[in-house]
Amino acid sequence: MIDTKYYSLLKVVETGSYTKAAKALSLSQPAVSQHIRLLEKELCIRIFERTRNQSRLTKEGKIVVKYVRRMVALQDLLERDLKNEKEKITSLTIGITHTAESNVIVEALAAYVSMNDGMNLKIVTDSTDQLYRMLKNYELDFALIEDRISDPSLNHILLDTDCLVLAVSPQHKLASRSTITINDLKKEKLILRLPNSNTRNLFASSLERQNLSIDDFNVILEIDNIATIKDLIRRDFGVSVLAKSACMDELKKKKIYTLSIENLSMIREVNLVYTKDFEHPELLQDIAKKYNEMRKEMA
């Protein structure tokens, strides 16, 4: 039902290349180029600004891509829901952040699925900004967002509150302490999340309220993978500012110790977020209940 030209457009955006898009779609490069030219002709716009080395989306092109993604996602939802109805199952796609990968929420989702026959969940991991975009484009049914929700087009259920802490190895000299001063933190080797993460942004904004910046600290590594960061902490290569929820398993097993940082308030909400036309809000309440049961067991 979706025009093949739209798939060509999305693949060019995804790969950044007409040639790579053609290969991925098993088409010739001239065929992909023709698809884009036809779209531009139909819409009376330029989708790409073409240079010798690359093609960049124009402002109009970005609008087209936004709606094409939504159209394709709705087509996929239609096919999925028709299949679900035929097979009497429920399939949902959930978005979580990299922090949530280490959270008990994933175990809660697995436990919920195991207890409910005919339920299938697909989990997608991405940044908070991308999760918001995917929600609005109907690429996700709901998402776990570590942030206060202010968008009136979205509904949410408060799942929990979380805070950022300093994570250190059991061998570290700070492991026996419960707090650390900002001045003492400046002396440590920091391993941080990348700048596009909510964890990094919350840490940065908390520092700004103290007239400080991340540049005032000794950042030796920047990594997006939380599991890698925790492994480096355990091996005492440095310390990190992480969500406490992402360290619960290591805390329980005493593989990592955490400290609060004086004068930095780094508390945030954890919400289950969904669009207003989501058809299974009671399912989210059940997942939240299972999450809270498991969190209490781990406390």
Protein Blocks (a to p, Z undefined) as FASTA:
>chain_A
ZZfklmmmmmmmmnopaklmmmmnopafklmmmmmmmmmmmnopafbdcdfkbccddfkl
mmmmmmmmmmmmmmmmmmmmmmmmmnopacddddddfklmmpmklmmmmmmmmmmghiac
ddddddfklmmmmmmnopafbdcdddddfbfkbccddfbdcdddddddfkbmklmpmbdc
fklmmmpccddddfkbmklmmmmmmmmmnopafklpccfbdcfblklmmmmmmnopaccd
ddfklmmmmmmnopaccdddehiacbddddddddfklcblmlmmmmmmmmmmmmmmmZZ
